[in-house]
Amino acid sequence: MPSAGNPVRLCLRVRRFFCESALCERRTFVEQIAGLTRRHGRWTERQRSTLAAVGLALAGRAGARMAGVFGVAVSRSTVLRLVEALPDPEPPVPRVVGVDEYATRKGRFYGTVLVDVETRRPVDLLPDREASSLAAWLAVRPGIEVVCRDRALFFAEGATVGAPQAVQVADRWHLWHNLSEAAERCVAQHRGCLGILTRDPAESVVTAPRPELVTGSPWPTGHRFADRIRDRHATVHTLLAAGHSRRSIGRQLHMTHRTVKRLADAAAPEDLFQGQWQIRPTVLDEYKPYLEDRWIQGCTNAWALWEEIVPFGYKGSYQRVRAYLREKRLSPGPVSARPPTPRTVSGWILRHPESLRESEQMRLKAVLAHCPELDALTGHVRSFARMLTQREGERLPQWLDAVRQDDLPTIHTLAAGIDRDRDAVIAGLTLPWSSGVVEGHVNRIKMLKRQMFGRAGFRLLRKRVLLA
C-alpha cells in the first residue's frame, strides 16, 4: 500500500504446509491472511479494491495516471482487468423498470439499458435490443409491475411477452416530441399561407428598377472582365481615331499585335465576348422557376433547395445552386420582410399562449385566420398539451376522433401510431411514471463508452455502468 504518496512493500512471514499424499496435485500450501492477501497476489486487498474503484470511475488510461499520483505504478490494461474481475452485482428486482436503447455503434449496433425508476439506478444491460432478449429478462422477474418505454415496436412486444402482468407506460417526452415533428411537417405543407405576414395593405411596395443590360451584351455593367474589355476597346479605337498606327498602339498599351488587331477589328466590345463570355444553357435552367417560387415563399437556404430539386432530376452540384442564390441575394431589389419559417410558426403553435410575446401572438393569429388547416392544428396541439400536463389520459379517444375529422395527413399518421399503442399512451398520460431517468443513463453510457476509446466491450461496459 502507498503511504503519503510513496510505495510501501509489506514483508510477511507466513506458514507453509506440505502434503505427503502422492495422489494430491498440490504439494505445498501457503497460509493466507484474511482481508490482506490472496493467492498469487502482488497487492493487498485494500490496494486492489482502491485500483478497481479508480478503474470504475476513470477507466484505464486516466485511472493509471491517477494511480501514479497515489504512488502506485500500474498499467491501463491492469486497471481494466481489475474492473473485469469484479463480481457481477445482484440488484433487487425493481417494481417499476424503465427500458431504452443505447448505441454501441450509432446506426449499426444497439443495446438495451434497464433502470429502476424508483431508485434511479441501472439494473442491467442487454447486448442487443431484440424483443426476445427483453422478454427473457422480464420473464425471470415476475415482481415487475410497471414498464416505462418509448413507442418502439420491439420494446412493446418484449414487454407484452415477458411481463404480461405489468402496466406499460409510454414516455410523455417522446409523445410530445413526435407531435412537435408532425406539427412542423404540417406547417411546412402550408408554407404558402405564411406569406400573409409579409403583406401590409397600408404600404405600397415600389419595385426598384433592375439595372439594364448594355445593348447586345450578355454581361451587365459592373462585371470586372467585361468592363476591362470595354475599356481596352474604347482606348484602342480612340488612339486609332487620333491617327496612331496599330504598332504604335501596341507599344503604348503593352499589347501584342494580335490583341490590338482583335480590338481594332471589333465594331463593338460585345463582339469579343466569346468562349467563357457566352451565355450557355446550364443544368440548373429548368429548375430556376421552382427556385424562384421557393425564394418568394421565404426559403433562401441553398442546401435545403438543392435537396428539394434533386428528387426532381437535378444532376448538378450544390455549388451551382449556392452561386445562383448568392447572385439573387446580392442583386439590388426591394427590401421586403420574409415570411417566417415553418419551424418558427410551429414553435408559436407548440408554446403556451401566455409565453408568446404580443407581436408573436398577433402574427400567429393572422396566420390562423388565413389558414383553417393550421387553425385546426393549433387546436389539436393545445388540446394534447392539456392532456399531457393535467394527466387527462382518458380524453385521448376523443382527441383521436377529433383529429381524424380534419384534413391533416401528418397528424393522421401520428394518430394512427398512437392508436396502435393506445393503452400504453393512456397510461403515460395518466400515471406519474416516465422514462426521463432512463434517458439520463443513456447519456451516461455515451460518456463511459467514449472514455474508454474503443475498448468498451459489452462485459467491461456493463461492469462500469452497474458498479460505478
C-alpha positions as CSV (number, residue, x, y, z in Angstrom):
1,M,0.0,0.0,0.0
2,P,1.3,3.5,-0.7
3,S,1.9,5.8,2.3
4,A,1.9,9.6,1.8
5,G,2.4,9.0,-2.0
6,N,5.3,6.7,-1.6
7,P,5.2,2.9,-2.4
8,V,5.4,0.7,0.6
9,R,6.2,-3.1,0.4
10,L,4.9,-5.3,3.2
11,C,7.1,-8.3,4.0
12,L,5.1,-11.1,5.6
13,R,6.3,-14.3,7.4
14,V,3.7,-17.0,6.9
15,R,3.5,-20.7,7.4
16,R,3.9,-23.2,4.6
17,F,2.3,-26.6,4.7
18,F,3.3,-29.7,2.6
19,C,1.1,-32.6,1.5
20,E,2.6,-36.0,1.9
21,S,-0.1,-37.7,-0.2
22,A,1.3,-38.9,-3.5
23,L,-2.2,-38.6,-5.1
24,C,-2.6,-34.9,-4.3
25,E,-1.9,-32.5,-7.1
26,R,-0.9,-29.7,-4.7
27,R,2.4,-30.4,-3.0
28,T,2.6,-27.2,-0.9
29,F,0.1,-24.8,0.8
30,V,0.8,-21.3,2.0
31,E,-1.2,-19.7,4.7
32,Q,-3.3,-16.6,3.6
33,I,-4.2,-13.6,5.8
34,A,-7.9,-12.8,5.6
35,G,-8.6,-9.3,4.3
36,L,-4.9,-8.7,3.3
37,T,-3.6,-11.3,0.8
38,R,-4.8,-13.8,-1.8
39,R,-3.1,-16.5,-3.8
40,H,-0.7,-15.2,-6.4
41,G,-1.5,-11.7,-5.4
42,R,1.1,-8.9,-5.5
43,W,-1.1,-6.3,-3.8
44,T,-3.0,-6.1,-0.6
45,E,-6.8,-6.4,-0.9
46,R,-7.1,-2.8,0.1
47,Q,-4.9,-1.6,-2.8
48,R,-6.7,-3.9,-5.2
49,S,-10.1,-2.6,-4.2
50,T,-8.8,1.0,-4.5
51,L,-7.4,0.4,-8.0
52,A,-10.7,-1.2,-9.0
53,A,-12.7,1.8,-7.7
54,V,-10.4,4.1,-9.7
55,G,-10.9,2.0,-12.8
56,L,-14.7,2.1,-12.4
57,A,-14.6,5.9,-12.2
58,L,-11.9,6.8,-14.8
59,A,-11.3,3.6,-16.9
60,G,-7.8,2.5,-18.0
61,R,-5.6,5.3,-19.2
62,A,-6.9,8.0,-16.8
63,G,-7.1,5.5,-14.0
64,A,-3.4,4.6,-14.4
65,R,-2.5,8.3,-14.3
66,M,-4.5,8.8,-11.1
67,A,-2.9,5.7,-9.5
68,G,0.5,7.2,-10.3
69,V,-0.5,10.2,-8.2
70,F,-1.3,7.9,-5.3
71,G,2.1,6.3,-5.6
72,V,1.1,3.1,-7.4
73,A,2.7,2.2,-10.7
74,V,0.2,0.3,-12.8
75,S,-0.7,0.0,-16.5
76,R,-4.0,0.9,-18.1
77,S,-4.7,-2.7,-19.1
78,T,-4.2,-3.9,-15.5
79,V,-6.7,-1.4,-14.3
80,L,-9.3,-2.7,-16.7
81,R,-8.5,-6.3,-15.8
82,L,-9.2,-5.4,-12.2
83,V,-12.6,-3.9,-13.2
84,E,-13.5,-7.0,-15.2
85,A,-12.6,-9.3,-12.3
86,L,-15.2,-7.6,-10.1
87,P,-18.2,-9.9,-9.3
88,D,-21.4,-9.1,-11.0
89,P,-23.9,-7.2,-8.9
90,E,-27.2,-8.7,-7.8
91,P,-29.6,-5.7,-7.6
92,P,-33.1,-6.3,-6.2
93,V,-35.9,-6.9,-8.6
94,P,-37.4,-3.5,-9.4
95,R,-41.1,-2.8,-9.2
96,V,-41.0,0.0,-11.9
97,V,-38.4,-0.6,-14.6
98,G,-37.5,1.8,-17.4
99,V,-36.3,0.5,-20.8
100,D,-34.5,2.3,-23.6
101,E,-31.8,1.6,-26.2
102,Y,-28.2,2.8,-26.3
103,A,-25.8,2.8,-29.2
104,T,-22.6,0.7,-29.1
105,R,-22.0,1.9,-32.7
106,K,-24.5,4.5,-33.8
107,G,-26.7,3.5,-36.7
108,R,-25.5,-0.1,-36.6
109,F,-25.4,-1.8,-33.2
110,Y,-27.6,-1.1,-30.2
111,G,-28.1,-2.5,-26.8
112,T,-30.8,-2.2,-24.1
113,V,-30.4,-0.5,-20.7
114,L,-32.9,-1.2,-17.8
115,V,-33.2,1.2,-14.9
116,D,-35.1,1.1,-11.6
117,V,-37.2,4.2,-12.0
118,E,-37.9,4.4,-8.2
119,T,-34.3,4.3,-7.1
120,R,-33.0,5.8,-10.3
121,R,-30.2,3.2,-10.5
122,P,-29.3,1.0,-13.5
123,V,-30.4,-2.6,-13.1
124,D,-28.9,-4.4,-16.1
125,L,-27.6,-4.0,-19.7
126,L,-28.5,-6.3,-22.6
127,P,-26.2,-6.7,-25.6
128,D,-29.0,-6.1,-28.1
129,R,-32.4,-4.5,-28.4
130,E,-34.3,-7.6,-29.6
131,A,-37.8,-8.2,-28.2
132,S,-36.8,-11.8,-27.3
133,S,-33.9,-10.6,-25.1
134,L,-36.1,-8.2,-23.2
135,A,-38.9,-10.8,-22.9
136,A,-36.5,-13.3,-21.4
137,W,-35.1,-10.8,-18.9
138,L,-38.6,-9.8,-17.7
139,A,-39.9,-13.4,-17.6
140,V,-37.5,-14.3,-14.7
141,R,-38.6,-11.3,-12.7
142,P,-42.3,-11.6,-12.1
143,G,-42.3,-8.9,-9.5
144,I,-42.2,-6.1,-12.1
145,E,-45.4,-4.1,-12.1
146,V,-44.7,-1.2,-14.5
147,V,-42.6,-1.0,-17.6
148,C,-41.8,2.6,-18.9
149,R,-40.7,2.6,-22.5
150,D,-40.9,4.6,-25.7
151,R,-43.2,3.5,-28.5
152,A,-40.6,1.3,-30.3
153,L,-42.2,-1.9,-31.6
154,F,-39.6,-4.3,-30.2
155,F,-39.9,-2.9,-26.7
156,A,-43.7,-3.1,-26.8
157,E,-43.5,-6.7,-28.0
158,G,-40.9,-7.7,-25.5
159,A,-42.8,-6.2,-22.6
160,T,-46.0,-7.8,-23.6
161,V,-44.5,-11.3,-23.9
162,G,-42.1,-11.1,-20.9
163,A,-44.3,-9.3,-18.4
164,P,-48.0,-9.6,-19.3
165,Q,-48.9,-8.7,-15.8
166,A,-47.1,-5.3,-15.9
167,V,-48.6,-2.0,-17.0
168,Q,-46.8,-0.5,-20.0
169,V,-46.3,3.3,-19.8
170,A,-45.4,5.3,-23.0
171,D,-42.9,8.1,-22.3
172,R,-44.5,11.5,-22.3
173,W,-41.4,13.3,-23.7
174,H,-41.4,11.1,-26.8
175,L,-45.1,11.7,-27.3
176,W,-44.7,15.5,-27.3
177,H,-41.6,15.2,-29.5
178,N,-43.5,13.1,-32.1
179,L,-46.3,15.7,-32.0
180,S,-43.8,18.5,-32.5
181,E,-42.3,16.9,-35.6
182,A,-45.7,16.2,-37.1
183,A,-46.8,19.8,-36.4
184,E,-43.7,21.2,-38.1
185,R,-44.3,19.0,-41.2
186,C,-47.9,20.1,-41.3
187,V,-46.9,23.8,-41.2
188,A,-44.3,23.1,-43.9
189,Q,-47.0,21.7,-46.2
190,H,-48.9,25.0,-45.8
191,R,-46.0,27.3,-46.0
192,G,-47.8,29.3,-48.7
193,C,-50.2,30.6,-46.1
194,L,-47.3,32.2,-44.2
195,G,-46.9,34.8,-46.9
196,I,-49.8,36.7,-45.4
197,L,-47.4,38.0,-42.7
198,T,-45.4,39.9,-45.4
199,R,-48.3,41.8,-46.9
200,D,-49.1,45.2,-45.5
201,P,-52.1,46.9,-47.2
202,A,-51.2,50.3,-45.6
203,E,-48.0,50.4,-47.6
204,S,-47.5,50.2,-51.4
205,V,-44.5,48.2,-52.4
206,V,-42.4,50.0,-55.1
207,T,-40.4,47.7,-57.2
208,A,-36.9,49.0,-57.8
209,P,-35.9,49.1,-61.5
210,R,-33.5,46.4,-62.4
211,P,-30.2,47.6,-64.0
212,E,-30.5,47.5,-67.8
213,L,-28.0,45.4,-69.7
214,V,-25.8,47.0,-72.2
215,T,-27.3,46.6,-75.7
216,G,-26.3,43.3,-77.2
217,S,-24.1,42.4,-74.2
218,P,-24.8,39.3,-72.1
219,W,-23.0,40.9,-69.2
220,P,-24.3,43.8,-67.1
221,T,-22.1,46.8,-66.3
222,G,-20.1,46.2,-63.2
223,H,-18.7,42.9,-64.3
224,R,-14.9,43.3,-64.0
225,F,-13.9,41.3,-67.0
226,A,-16.5,42.8,-69.3
227,D,-15.6,46.3,-68.1
228,R,-11.9,45.7,-68.8
229,I,-12.7,44.6,-72.4
230,R,-14.9,47.7,-72.9
231,D,-12.1,50.0,-71.6
232,R,-9.5,48.4,-73.8
233,H,-11.7,48.5,-76.9
234,A,-12.6,52.2,-76.3
235,T,-8.9,53.1,-75.8
236,V,-7.7,51.4,-78.9
237,H,-10.4,53.0,-81.1
238,T,-9.7,56.4,-79.6
239,L,-6.0,56.1,-80.5
240,L,-6.9,54.9,-84.0
241,A,-9.1,57.9,-84.5
242,A,-6.2,60.1,-83.3
243,G,-4.0,58.7,-86.2
244,H,-1.8,56.3,-84.3
245,S,-0.8,53.1,-86.0
246,R,-1.6,49.7,-84.6
247,R,2.1,49.0,-83.9
248,S,2.3,52.3,-82.0
249,I,-0.8,51.4,-80.0
250,G,0.7,48.0,-79.1
251,R,3.9,49.7,-77.8
252,Q,1.9,52.3,-75.8
253,L,-0.6,49.8,-74.2
254,H,1.9,47.0,-73.9
255,M,-0.2,44.7,-76.0
256,T,0.7,42.2,-78.7
257,H,0.0,42.9,-82.3
258,R,-2.7,40.2,-82.3
259,T,-4.5,41.7,-79.4
260,V,-4.5,45.1,-80.9
261,K,-5.8,43.6,-84.2
262,R,-8.7,41.9,-82.4
263,L,-9.7,45.0,-80.6
264,A,-9.4,47.2,-83.7
265,D,-11.4,44.8,-85.9
266,A,-14.3,44.5,-83.4
267,A,-17.0,47.1,-84.1
268,A,-18.4,46.7,-80.6
269,P,-16.8,45.2,-77.4
270,E,-19.6,42.7,-77.3
271,D,-18.2,41.0,-80.4
272,L,-15.3,39.9,-78.3
273,F,-17.4,38.1,-75.7
274,Q,-16.8,34.6,-76.9
275,G,-16.0,31.3,-75.2
276,Q,-16.3,31.9,-71.4
277,W,-18.3,35.1,-72.1
278,Q,-21.1,33.3,-73.9
279,I,-24.4,32.6,-72.0
280,R,-24.7,28.9,-72.3
281,P,-27.5,26.7,-71.0
282,T,-26.9,25.1,-67.7
283,V,-28.4,22.1,-65.9
284,L,-30.0,24.5,-63.5
285,D,-32.0,26.4,-66.0
286,E,-35.1,24.2,-66.0
287,Y,-35.2,24.3,-62.2
288,K,-34.9,28.1,-61.8
289,P,-38.7,28.7,-61.9
290,Y,-39.1,26.4,-58.9
291,L,-36.3,28.1,-57.1
292,E,-37.9,31.5,-57.8
293,D,-41.2,30.3,-56.3
294,R,-39.5,28.9,-53.2
295,W,-37.5,32.1,-52.9
296,I,-40.7,34.1,-52.9
297,Q,-42.1,31.8,-50.3
298,G,-39.2,32.6,-48.0
299,C,-36.9,29.6,-48.4
300,T,-33.5,31.0,-49.0
301,N,-31.3,28.1,-47.8
302,A,-29.2,26.8,-50.7
303,W,-28.7,23.4,-49.2
304,A,-32.4,22.9,-48.5
305,L,-33.4,23.9,-52.0
306,W,-30.7,21.7,-53.5
307,E,-32.1,18.7,-51.6
308,E,-35.6,19.6,-52.9
309,I,-34.7,19.7,-56.6
310,V,-32.5,16.5,-56.5
311,P,-35.6,14.2,-56.4
312,F,-36.9,16.1,-59.5
313,G,-33.9,15.0,-61.5
314,Y,-31.3,17.7,-61.0
315,K,-27.9,16.3,-61.7
316,G,-25.8,19.4,-61.0
317,S,-23.8,20.3,-57.9
318,Y,-24.8,22.1,-54.7
319,Q,-22.2,24.8,-55.5
320,R,-24.1,25.9,-58.6
321,V,-27.4,26.3,-56.6
322,R,-25.5,28.3,-54.0
323,A,-23.9,30.6,-56.6
324,Y,-27.3,31.2,-58.2
325,L,-28.9,32.1,-54.8
326,R,-25.9,34.3,-53.9
327,E,-26.4,36.3,-57.1
328,K,-30.0,36.8,-56.1
329,R,-29.1,37.9,-52.6
330,L,-26.5,40.5,-53.9
331,S,-28.7,41.8,-56.7
332,P,-30.3,45.2,-55.9
333,G,-34.0,44.9,-55.3
334,P,-36.7,45.9,-52.9
335,V,-36.1,45.1,-49.3
336,S,-39.2,43.3,-48.0
337,A,-39.9,41.2,-45.0
338,R,-39.6,37.5,-45.5
339,P,-42.3,35.2,-44.1
340,P,-41.4,33.2,-41.0
341,T,-40.0,29.7,-41.4
342,P,-42.2,26.6,-40.7
343,R,-40.1,25.9,-37.7
344,T,-40.8,29.4,-36.3
345,V,-44.5,29.1,-36.8
346,S,-44.7,25.6,-35.4
347,G,-42.8,26.9,-32.3
348,W,-45.5,29.5,-31.8
349,I,-48.1,26.8,-32.0
350,L,-46.3,24.4,-29.6
351,R,-45.5,27.0,-27.0
352,H,-48.0,28.0,-24.3
353,P,-50.0,31.1,-25.5
354,E,-49.1,33.1,-22.4
355,S,-45.3,32.6,-23.1
356,L,-45.6,34.3,-26.5
357,R,-44.8,37.9,-27.0
358,E,-47.6,40.2,-28.1
359,S,-46.1,40.6,-31.6
360,E,-45.9,36.8,-31.9
361,Q,-49.5,36.3,-30.8
362,M,-50.7,38.9,-33.4
363,R,-48.7,37.2,-36.2
364,L,-49.9,33.7,-35.2
365,K,-53.5,35.0,-35.1
366,A,-53.1,36.4,-38.6
367,V,-51.8,33.1,-39.9
368,L,-54.5,31.0,-38.3
369,A,-57.2,33.4,-39.6
370,H,-55.9,32.9,-43.1
371,C,-55.3,29.1,-43.0
372,P,-58.1,26.9,-41.5
373,E,-55.9,23.8,-41.5
374,L,-53.3,25.5,-39.3
375,D,-56.1,26.8,-37.1
376,A,-57.3,23.2,-36.6
377,L,-53.7,22.0,-36.0
378,T,-53.3,24.6,-33.2
379,G,-56.5,23.4,-31.5
380,H,-55.3,19.8,-31.6
381,V,-51.8,20.6,-30.3
382,R,-53.2,22.7,-27.4
383,S,-55.7,20.0,-26.5
384,F,-53.0,17.4,-26.4
385,A,-50.8,19.7,-24.2
386,R,-53.7,20.0,-21.7
387,M,-54.0,16.2,-21.6
388,L,-50.2,15.9,-21.1
389,T,-49.8,18.5,-18.3
390,Q,-53.0,17.8,-16.5
391,R,-52.8,13.9,-16.8
392,E,-56.1,13.5,-18.5
393,G,-55.3,10.4,-20.5
394,E,-59.0,9.3,-20.5
395,R,-59.6,12.1,-23.1
396,L,-57.3,10.5,-25.7
397,P,-60.0,8.6,-27.6
398,Q,-62.0,11.9,-28.1
399,W,-58.8,13.6,-29.2
400,L,-58.1,10.9,-31.8
401,D,-61.6,11.2,-33.2
402,A,-61.3,15.0,-33.5
403,V,-58.0,14.7,-35.3
404,R,-59.4,12.3,-37.9
405,Q,-62.2,14.7,-38.8
406,D,-59.7,17.4,-40.2
407,D,-57.6,17.3,-43.3
408,L,-54.2,17.0,-41.6
409,P,-52.3,14.0,-43.1
410,T,-49.2,14.3,-41.0
411,I,-51.3,14.4,-37.8
412,H,-53.3,11.4,-39.1
413,T,-50.1,9.4,-39.3
414,L,-49.3,10.3,-35.7
415,A,-52.8,9.5,-34.6
416,A,-52.6,6.1,-36.2
417,G,-49.4,5.2,-34.4
418,I,-50.8,6.4,-31.1
419,D,-54.0,4.3,-31.7
420,R,-51.9,1.2,-32.2
421,D,-50.4,1.7,-28.7
422,R,-53.4,3.3,-27.1
423,D,-53.3,1.6,-23.7
424,A,-49.6,2.5,-23.1
425,V,-50.2,6.1,-24.3
426,I,-53.2,6.5,-22.0
427,A,-51.2,5.1,-19.1
428,G,-48.4,7.6,-19.9
429,L,-50.8,10.5,-19.9
430,T,-52.3,9.3,-16.6
431,L,-49.7,7.7,-14.4
432,P,-46.8,9.7,-12.8
433,W,-44.1,7.3,-14.2
434,S,-41.8,8.4,-17.0
435,S,-38.6,7.4,-18.8
436,G,-36.7,10.6,-18.1
437,V,-34.3,8.9,-15.7
438,V,-33.5,6.3,-18.4
439,E,-32.6,9.0,-20.9
440,G,-30.1,10.3,-18.3
441,H,-28.4,6.9,-18.0
442,V,-28.2,6.7,-21.8
443,N,-26.2,9.9,-21.9
444,R,-24.0,8.5,-19.1
445,I,-23.4,5.3,-21.1
446,K,-22.2,7.5,-24.0
447,M,-19.7,9.2,-21.7
448,L,-18.4,5.9,-20.3
449,K,-18.1,4.5,-23.8
450,R,-16.1,7.4,-25.2
451,Q,-13.9,7.4,-22.1
452,M,-12.5,4.0,-22.9
453,F,-11.5,4.9,-26.5
454,G,-13.0,1.9,-28.3
455,R,-12.2,-0.7,-25.6
456,A,-15.7,-0.6,-24.2
457,G,-16.7,-4.1,-24.8
458,F,-20.0,-5.2,-23.5
459,R,-18.7,-7.0,-20.4
460,L,-16.5,-4.2,-19.3
461,L,-19.1,-1.5,-20.2
462,R,-21.7,-3.4,-18.2
463,K,-19.5,-3.6,-15.1
464,R,-18.8,0.2,-15.2
465,V,-22.4,1.1,-15.7
466,L,-23.7,-1.1,-12.9
467,L,-20.9,-0.7,-10.4
468,A,-19.6,2.8,-10.8
